[in-house]
Amino acid sequence: MIKVLVVDDSALMRRVLSGILMGPGGMDVTTARDGQEALARLHEIRPDVITLDVNMPNMSGLDCLDRIMIERPCPVVMVSSLTASGAETTLSALQLGAVDFLAKPAGAISLAVDDLAPVLIEKVRGAARARISPVQRLTERVRARIPPAPREAHIPLRLAGRAGVAVPGKDQDQCDFVSAAADAVVLVGASTGGPPALETLLTGLPDTFPWPVVVAQHMPQAFTGPLARRLDRACALAVTEVTGLQKLAPGHVYIGRGDADILVGLRQGAPVVMAAPSSPEHRWHPSVERLVRSAMAHLPPERLVGVLMTGMGNDGAPAMTQLRQAGGHTIAEAEETAIVWGMPGELVKAGGAEEVLNLDRIAAKLLEWAQ
């Protein structure tokens, strides 16, 4: 039986979450009113999973998470409001070691229980299977506290072996698609544990990387904009959230908008990326499966590279398996580094992974293929 510690300063929220987890979830639940009480009970209860409110008196959710990751690292699911400040705080929590987050229902909680219950149970069960490395989490915690060094202004470089093709710099407001440079498109899928994994992947790519990168990260709409801005600050590539139709450009990363889908198509013979209403045929959004299939419908498979990283379920695995069979390239994150080896594991089991790599080696493989 999964042991859960529910931490929330709201008595109503504690009661609702506990009722769901103990009733339909069949879990053993203990509650705490704030971060200080949670830390006091941490070693006594030794929970398998903690649900942790972001905004609490006495000790914030981030401060409590920070202490948990030092004293007794275990899977933590943050409970966050769907606001801009709530999104930024939640992304910081994911960087510090939380494995997932749950959006607090807007309005009357009692009216949202039916919708909340299956999501909560799935996230807690998934978190219970998550791989937590104390060393890795501690390293990320320390890195998150250190502000990134300012990047020096750079001049767009020309690619070796691609005469006359310039890679756009991050400061350009407009960028035309350059077909000679963008001879492939990288399609990335991630879910649980995805934001810090995306940062590791993208910070490993230089601003001269010649291919556009399109990302489907399972998230609500309120979180993907802050995620794109955070990644844009962290890496050398230009990162934007896709809200309309955009031409694909080398050295750019396109984050699918939450609660919608992201598709690749063609306009006047040039690849583009666009937002689309979420498809009811797909369970998770932005859908990795739909992204990959849209790209395969418009571009030759040999011009596509699929990367499937940490996450629950199998989103993207069937499509990337077909991509590999058709002659495209695919990478699955290895079990050793994935927070949850669901999506990449399904790709490996289906025989669709050309490469199975630890997270910190994926960028190097992409650079090797690009050269």
Summary of the structure (lengths in Angstrom):
residues: 371
radius of gyration: 20.7
end to end distance: 50.0
largest distance: 65.1
contacts: 1353
relative contact order: 0.10
helix: 39%
strand: 22%
